Amino acid sequence: MEQPVIIALDFPSWEETQMFLRKFGKKKLYVKVGMELFYQEGPAIITHLKEMGHQIFLDLKLHDIPNTVKSAMKGIAKLGVDLVNVHAAGGTQMMEAAIEGLEAGMSAGGKRTKCIAVTQLTSTSEKQMQNDQLILSTLEQSVLHYAMLAKKSGLDGVVSSVQEASAIKNYIKEPFLIITPGIRLENEAADDQNRIATPFAARKLGATGIVVGRSITQQTDPVYAYEIIKSQWELN
Ligand SMILES: O=c1ccn([C@@H]2O[C@H](COP(=O)(O)O)[C@@H](O)[C@H]2O)c(=O)[nH]1
C-alpha cells in the first residue's frame, strides 16, 4: 500500500483483535500493533497477522541507548514487519544504531524494514512541549528539527501531526514518509489527542499515510467507518 490508512489495533488481547478483524472478512489491511497488544501477546501476534496477509507497522517507539536500540532492532527485523519506529529525541546516534540493527537482522537478499521517527507526539500541545520538555521553540520548529535529524540518520520518515506535514514536505523535499496519527472525522471527540485533523486535510497537507484508531475500532460499524475514512483520504 503506497499511501495507507493504517488501523491502530489498540486491543488488550489476540481474541479481541480477532473479533475486530473478522468483521473485515478476507480484506487485506495495513494494521498497527502498539505497546498494548504487543506487550500482552508478544511476537506471536505478528505471526498471526502476517499469516492473515496484513501489512504491519510495529509501533514500539524505541528510545534507549544506541547499543540497546541496535540489538532490539536486530531482533525486530527478524519479525518481518513493514514499518517500525523510534523516538527522534533519542538522538542521531541512536537513530543510526536503529538502522544498523535493522540491517544486521534482515534476511539475506531481503529488504530492510522501514524505520520512522516520532517527532512530537500528537497528544502534545505547544504549551505542554515548552513546559514539560523545556523546548523553547515553536512546536513546528521542534518537529522540523527532529525530521531533519531523522533524515540525516538515514531513517525513512517521521511520525508527526497533520499540522506539521506540509512544512516537513517543504523542508525535506526528498521522498520521506510522513505518517500522521491524531485523525478524527468532523465533530468527533479529540480524546487525549491535542493535534487532530480529518483524513481529507491530512492528504491535502502532505501526509503520506494516516494512523486511525478509535475512529474505526470504537465504532458500532468499524468496516463502514474505515470505508468513510478511506474515501475521505482518497478524495484529494
Ligand atoms: O504521535 C503519535 C504517535 C503514535 N500514536 C498512536 O496512534 C494511535 C492513535 O489512536 P487514536 O485512537 O486514533 O487516537 C494510537 O495507537 C497511538 O499510540 C499517536 O496517537 N500519536
Ligand as a Chemical Component Dictionary entry (heavy atoms), coordinates in Angstrom:
data_LIG
# 
_chem_comp.id                   LIG 
_chem_comp.type                 NON-POLYMER 
_chem_comp.pdbx_formal_charge   0 
_chem_comp.three_letter_code    LIG 
# 
loop_
_chem_comp_atom.comp_id 
_chem_comp_atom.atom_id 
_chem_comp_atom.alt_atom_id 
_chem_comp_atom.type_symbol 
_chem_comp_atom.charge 
_chem_comp_atom.model_Cartn_x 
_chem_comp_atom.model_Cartn_y 
_chem_comp_atom.model_Cartn_z 
_chem_comp_atom.pdbx_ordinal 
LIG O1 O1 O 0 2.300  10.862 17.933 1  
LIG C1 C1 C 0 1.674  9.797  17.986 2  
LIG C2 C2 C 0 2.282  8.571  17.796 3  
LIG C3 C3 C 0 1.503  7.435  17.839 4  
LIG N1 N1 N 0 0.183  7.481  18.068 5  
LIG C4 C4 C 0 -0.589 6.211  18.068 6  
LIG O2 O2 O 0 -1.595 6.263  17.068 7  
LIG C5 C5 C 0 -2.808 5.728  17.532 8  
LIG C6 C6 C 0 -3.882 6.790  17.516 9  
LIG O3 O3 O 0 -5.058 6.315  18.089 10 
LIG P1 P1 P 0 -6.436 7.137  18.059 11 
LIG O4 O4 O 0 -7.395 6.244  18.762 12 
LIG O5 O5 O 0 -6.778 7.328  16.588 13 
LIG O6 O6 O 0 -6.228 8.436  18.758 14 
LIG C7 C7 C 0 -2.536 5.155  18.923 15 
LIG O7 O7 O 0 -2.220 3.787  18.767 16 
LIG C8 C8 C 0 -1.300 5.908  19.387 17 
LIG O8 O8 O 0 -0.480 5.107  20.214 18 
LIG C9 C9 C 0 -0.418 8.685  18.275 19 
LIG O9 O9 O 0 -1.630 8.790  18.511 20 
LIG N2 N2 N 0 0.352  9.819  18.210 21 
# 
loop_
_chem_comp_bond.comp_id 
_chem_comp_bond.atom_id_1 
_chem_comp_bond.atom_id_2 
_chem_comp_bond.value_order 
_chem_comp_bond.pdbx_ordinal 
LIG O1 C1 DOUB 1  
LIG C1 C2 SING 2  
LIG C1 N2 SING 3  
LIG C2 C3 DOUB 4  
LIG C3 N1 SING 5  
LIG N1 C4 SING 6  
LIG N1 C9 SING 7  
LIG C4 O2 SING 8  
LIG C4 C8 SING 9  
LIG O2 C5 SING 10 
LIG C5 C6 SING 11 
LIG C5 C7 SING 12 
LIG C6 O3 SING 13 
LIG O3 P1 SING 14 
LIG P1 O4 DOUB 15 
LIG P1 O5 SING 16 
LIG P1 O6 SING 17 
LIG C7 O7 SING 18 
LIG C7 C8 SING 19 
LIG C8 O8 SING 20 
LIG C9 O9 DOUB 21 
LIG C9 N2 SING 22 
# 
